[in-house]
Amino acid sequence: MIRYTLKCENDHSFESWFKSSDAFETLQSARMNACPVCGSADTRKSLMAPQVTTARKKAAKPAEPAEATAPPSPSAVEKPLSAPQTDAEAAIARMKSDVEKNSEYVGMSFAEEARAMHDGDIDSRPIWGEAKPEEAKSLIEDGVPVLPLPFTPTRKTN
């Protein structure tokens, strides 16, 4: 796996992982490396600095007293992969928390439940869940107000 920092035509910077440099080039030529902020497919590699520490460099570095060491700047500290890396990711995490707290997860019966509420067969309540693409398309065509959420249920994440 290889991680590239990319930048779109609107100057949004983001990172993405690729199986190899060839995989990156294939996706780039197909214009599939879209910006997660604005959706622009006009992206390019940005300046990257790999974080490599060799055993020699690590051993040669003198230990500094704790009180003499200034705390690292926020931009110098890498966040764990589980933490939101950007403002957009933090907004999605807040949205997920709100949705999970204020609505009922109905799983794969989402299309059935949404249609029944729309038709007045059952009482309306806030729900969220999963639907096959053809089910979601059918709901939209029938005027049922639905929209895709930019996250998966917690149980489906690694």
C-alpha positions in Angstrom: 0.0 0.0 0.0 1.1 3.5 -0.7 -0.3 6.8 0.6 -0.3 9.9 -1.6 -1.3 13.4 -0.7 -3.5 14.8 -3.5 -4.7 18.3 -4.3 -7.7 19.2 -6.5 -8.1 22.2 -8.8 -9.8 24.1 -6.0 -6.8 23.7 -3.7 -8.3 21.1 -1.4 -5.7 18.8 0.0 -6.5 15.2 0.9 -4.8 11.8 1.3 -5.6 8.5 -0.2 -4.2 5.0 -0.1 -3.5 3.0 -3.3 -2.4 -0.7 -3.9 0.6 0.5 -5.9 1.8 3.5 -7.9 0.4 1.7 -11.0 -3.0 1.5 -9.3 -2.8 5.2 -8.7 -2.0 5.9 -12.3 -4.9 3.7 -13.5 -7.4 5.5 -11.3 -5.9 8.9 -12.2 -6.2 8.3 -15.9 -9.8 7.2 -15.4 -10.4 10.5 -13.4 -11.5 8.4 -10.4 -9.4 10.2 -7.8 -12.1 12.7 -6.9 -11.8 15.3 -4.1 -13.8 14.4 -1.1 -14.6 18.1 -0.4 -15.8 19.4 -3.8 -16.0 16.2 -5.9 -13.6 17.6 -8.5 -11.9 14.8 -10.6 -9.1 17.2 -11.6 -6.5 16.1 -9.0 -2.8 15.8 -8.9 -0.1 14.5 -6.5 0.9 17.1 -4.0 4.3 17.6 -2.3 4.8 14.7 0.1 7.5 14.1 2.8 7.7 10.6 4.0 8.2 10.0 7.7 11.1 7.7 7.8 13.2 7.1 10.9 16.2 4.8 10.6 17.6 2.9 13.5 20.8 5.0 13.2 19.0 8.3 13.4 16.9 7.0 16.3 20.0 5.8 18.2 22.0 9.0 17.4 19.3 11.4 18.7 20.1 12.5 22.3 17.4 12.2 24.9 16.0 15.6 26.0 14.6 16.3 29.4 10.8 16.3 29.5 10.5 19.9 30.7 12.8 21.2 28.0 10.8 19.6 25.2 8.1 21.9 23.8 4.9 20.2 22.9 4.6 19.4 19.3 2.5 21.6 17.1 -0.9 20.2 16.2 0.1 19.9 12.6 3.2 17.9 13.5 1.2 15.2 15.4 -0.4 12.6 13.2 -3.9 11.5 14.4 -4.8 7.9 14.7 -6.6 6.5 11.7 -9.8 6.1 13.7 -9.9 9.9 14.5 -11.3 12.4 12.0 -8.4 13.8 10.0 -10.3 16.8 8.5 -13.1 19.1 9.3 -15.3 17.2 6.8 -14.6 13.9 8.5 -15.4 15.4 11.9 -18.7 16.7 10.5 -19.5 13.3 9.2 -18.7 11.7 12.6 -21.0 14.2 14.3 -23.7 13.5 11.8 -23.3 9.7 12.4 -23.6 10.3 16.1 -26.7 12.4 15.8 -28.4 9.9 13.4 -27.6 7.0 15.7 -28.8 8.8 18.8 -32.0 10.3 17.3 -33.3 7.6 14.9 -33.9 3.8 14.8 -31.6 1.5 12.7 -33.9 -0.8 10.7 -31.1 -2.6 8.8 -32.0 -4.2 5.4 -35.8 -3.5 6.0 -35.2 0.2 5.4 -37.0 0.3 2.0 -40.0 -1.6 3.3 -40.3 0.6 6.4 -39.8 3.9 4.5 -42.4 2.9 1.9 -44.9 1.8 4.6 -44.5 5.2 6.4 -44.8 7.1 3.2 -48.0 5.2 2.3 -49.5 5.8 5.8 -49.5 2.1 6.6 -47.5 2.6 9.8 -46.7 5.7 12.0 -43.9 7.9 10.9 -40.7 7.9 12.9 -37.0 8.7 12.1 -35.3 5.6 10.7 -32.1 4.8 8.9 -30.8 1.6 7.4 -29.6 -0.1 4.3 -31.2 -0.7 0.9 -30.1 -2.3 -2.3 -29.5 0.1 -5.2 -32.6 -1.0 -7.0 -34.7 -0.5 -3.8 -33.4 3.0 -3.3 -34.0 3.9 -6.9 -37.6 2.7 -6.6 -38.2 4.7 -3.5 -36.9 7.9 -5.1 -39.0 7.3 -8.3 -42.1 6.9 -6.1 -41.4 10.2 -4.3 -40.4 8.7 -0.9 -38.0 11.2 0.7 -34.7 9.3 1.2 -31.1 10.2 0.9 -27.8 8.2 1.2 -25.8 8.7 4.3 -22.0 9.1 4.1 -21.2 6.4 6.6 -21.8 2.7 7.3 -23.4 1.3 10.5 -20.9 0.9 13.3 -21.3 -2.9 13.2 -20.0 -2.9 9.6 -16.7 -1.1 10.3 -13.4 -2.7 10.9 
